[in-house]
């Protein structure tokens, strides 16, 4: 796993977990977004495979931006279908239509190395780096939008105007907490 980034977009990167199936990294962007990046290897052994898939599904349901990428040993359309049946929406970039693995110097047709995200428009581009030979899989490079603006949570306060007019105590308490009173006849 290699992470390249521009300093003006990223505050810090912290490795949170490393094991044989996953490297989990938290990224804090300059706009104070938290991005969780999981570089995964989805094994063929059924129990280990299901455990990791369950964890990825849980991560994809989180509010924070979550990206999972790596060797899925599962074609993208099958993973999308699996997530969709569980009500989990994922976004992804379209990469080349040729395979991401090679055996005995022959490229396979299946695309089993890719990235997914739980939020739209975060993964801007995905490439299969066919000129790198570091395993029997080609590395995947993704370009993400780290300059995204965090959606502001909007707090709404609803008041009954008649009750507010009756109570100077409530008005003073609101003003003390820096709430602005708009369109008020309160004195």
C-alpha positions as CSV (number, residue, x, y, z in Angstrom):
1,X,0.0,0.0,0.0
2,X,1.4,3.4,-1.0
3,X,-0.4,6.6,-0.2
4,X,0.6,9.7,-2.1
5,X,-1.0,13.0,-1.2
6,X,-0.7,16.8,-1.4
7,X,0.0,18.4,2.0
8,X,-2.6,21.1,1.5
9,X,-5.4,18.5,1.5
10,X,-4.3,16.1,4.3
11,X,-3.7,17.0,8.0
12,X,-2.6,13.6,9.2
13,X,-2.5,9.9,8.4
14,X,-2.6,7.3,11.1
15,X,-2.2,3.5,10.7
16,X,-4.8,1.9,13.1
17,X,-4.5,-1.8,12.3
18,X,-2.3,-4.2,10.4
19,X,-3.0,-7.9,10.0
20,X,-2.7,-10.4,7.3
21,X,-6.1,-9.5,5.8
22,X,-6.4,-5.7,6.3
23,X,-4.5,-2.5,6.8
24,X,-6.7,0.2,8.3
25,X,-5.7,3.8,8.0
26,X,-7.5,6.9,9.3
27,X,-6.9,10.1,7.2
28,X,-7.9,13.5,8.5
29,X,-8.3,16.0,5.7
30,X,-7.7,19.7,5.7
31,X,-11.4,20.2,5.8
32,X,-11.7,18.1,8.9
33,X,-13.2,15.1,7.2
34,X,-12.3,11.7,8.5
35,X,-11.7,9.1,5.9
36,X,-11.2,5.4,6.8
37,X,-9.2,3.5,4.2
38,X,-9.0,-0.3,4.3
39,X,-6.5,-2.1,2.1
40,X,-7.9,-5.6,2.1
41,X,-7.1,-9.1,1.0
42,X,-10.3,-11.2,0.9
43,X,-9.3,-14.8,1.3
44,X,-10.9,-17.8,-0.4
45,X,-11.3,-19.7,2.9
46,X,-15.1,-19.4,3.6
47,X,-15.1,-18.5,7.3
48,X,-12.3,-15.9,7.1
49,X,-13.9,-14.5,3.9
50,X,-17.3,-14.1,5.5
51,X,-15.8,-12.5,8.6
52,X,-14.0,-9.9,6.6
53,X,-17.0,-9.2,4.4
54,X,-19.2,-8.7,7.5
55,X,-16.6,-6.2,8.8
56,X,-16.5,-4.3,5.4
57,X,-20.3,-4.2,5.3
58,X,-20.4,-2.8,8.9
59,X,-17.8,-0.2,7.8
60,X,-19.7,0.8,4.7
61,X,-22.7,1.6,7.0
62,X,-20.7,4.2,9.0
63,X,-21.4,7.9,8.6
64,X,-17.7,8.7,8.1
65,X,-16.2,8.3,4.6
66,X,-15.1,4.7,4.2
67,X,-13.0,3.3,1.3
68,X,-12.1,-0.3,0.9
69,X,-9.8,-1.4,-1.8
70,X,-7.5,-4.3,-2.7
71,X,-7.7,-7.9,-3.6
72,X,-11.3,-9.0,-3.3
73,X,-11.1,-12.3,-5.1
74,X,-14.6,-11.4,-6.1
75,X,-15.7,-9.6,-9.2
76,X,-17.0,-6.1,-8.6
77,X,-20.5,-6.7,-9.9
78,X,-20.9,-9.6,-7.5
79,X,-19.8,-7.5,-4.5
80,X,-22.1,-4.7,-5.5
81,X,-25.0,-7.2,-5.8
82,X,-24.1,-8.6,-2.4
83,X,-24.0,-5.2,-0.8
84,X,-27.2,-4.1,-2.5
85,X,-29.2,-7.1,-1.2
86,X,-28.2,-5.9,2.3
87,X,-29.3,-2.3,1.6
88,X,-25.8,-1.0,1.5
89,X,-25.2,1.6,-1.2
90,X,-21.6,1.8,-2.5
91,X,-19.9,4.0,-5.0
92,X,-17.0,3.0,-7.2
93,X,-15.0,4.2,-10.2
94,X,-15.0,2.4,-13.5
95,X,-11.6,1.0,-14.3
96,X,-10.4,-0.8,-17.3
97,X,-12.4,-3.8,-18.6
98,X,-9.3,-6.0,-18.6
99,X,-8.3,-8.3,-15.7
100,X,-6.3,-7.2,-12.7
101,X,-4.5,-10.5,-12.1
102,X,-2.0,-12.5,-14.2
103,X,-1.0,-16.2,-14.0
104,X,2.2,-17.5,-15.7
105,X,2.6,-14.2,-17.5
106,X,-0.9,-14.4,-18.9
107,X,-3.5,-11.7,-17.9
108,X,-6.8,-13.0,-16.5
109,X,-10.1,-11.5,-17.6
110,X,-11.6,-11.0,-14.2
111,X,-11.5,-7.7,-12.4
112,X,-11.0,-8.7,-8.7
113,X,-8.9,-5.8,-7.5
114,X,-10.7,-2.5,-7.1
115,X,-12.0,0.1,-4.6
116,X,-15.4,0.9,-3.2
117,X,-16.7,3.8,-1.1
118,X,-19.8,4.4,1.0
119,X,-20.1,8.0,-0.2
120,X,-20.7,9.3,-3.7
121,X,-18.1,11.2,-5.7
122,X,-15.1,10.5,-3.4
123,X,-13.3,8.0,-5.7
124,X,-12.7,10.2,-8.7
125,X,-10.5,7.7,-10.7
126,X,-9.2,4.2,-10.5
127,X,-6.4,2.7,-12.5
128,X,-4.9,-0.7,-12.8
129,X,-1.1,-0.3,-13.0
130,X,-0.2,-2.9,-15.5
131,X,3.5,-2.1,-15.6
132,X,4.1,-3.1,-12.0
133,X,4.9,-6.7,-11.2
134,X,5.1,-7.0,-7.4
135,X,2.7,-10.0,-7.1
136,X,0.3,-12.0,-9.2
137,X,-2.1,-9.0,-9.0
138,X,-1.6,-5.6,-10.6
139,X,-1.7,-2.7,-8.1
140,X,-4.7,-0.4,-8.1
141,X,-4.3,3.3,-7.9
142,X,-7.2,5.5,-6.9
143,X,-7.6,9.3,-6.9
144,X,-9.9,10.5,-4.2
145,X,-11.3,13.9,-3.5
146,X,-9.7,14.8,-0.2
147,X,-10.7,18.4,-0.6
148,X,-14.4,17.6,0.0
149,X,-16.3,20.0,2.3
150,X,-17.8,18.3,5.3
151,X,-21.5,18.6,5.4
152,X,-22.5,20.8,8.3
153,X,-25.0,19.5,10.7
154,X,-27.8,21.9,10.9
155,X,-29.3,22.4,14.3
156,X,-32.9,23.7,14.2
157,X,-34.7,25.1,17.1
158,X,-38.4,25.5,16.9
159,X,-40.2,27.8,19.4
160,X,-43.8,28.7,20.1
161,X,-43.8,32.5,19.6
162,X,-46.7,32.9,22.1
163,X,-44.9,31.2,24.8
164,X,-41.7,33.1,24.1
165,X,-43.6,36.4,24.3
166,X,-44.8,35.4,27.8
167,X,-41.4,34.5,29.2
168,X,-38.6,37.0,29.6
169,X,-36.7,34.3,31.4
170,X,-36.6,32.1,28.2
171,X,-35.6,35.1,26.0
172,X,-32.7,35.9,28.4
173,X,-31.5,32.3,28.4
174,X,-31.5,32.2,24.6
175,X,-29.6,35.4,24.3
176,X,-27.1,34.3,27.0
177,X,-26.3,31.2,24.8
178,X,-25.7,33.4,21.7
179,X,-28.8,32.4,19.9
180,X,-30.1,35.2,17.7
181,X,-33.7,36.0,17.9
182,X,-35.1,36.9,14.5
183,X,-38.5,38.5,13.9
184,X,-39.3,39.0,17.5
185,X,-41.5,41.4,19.4
186,X,-39.9,40.4,22.7
187,X,-38.7,43.1,24.9
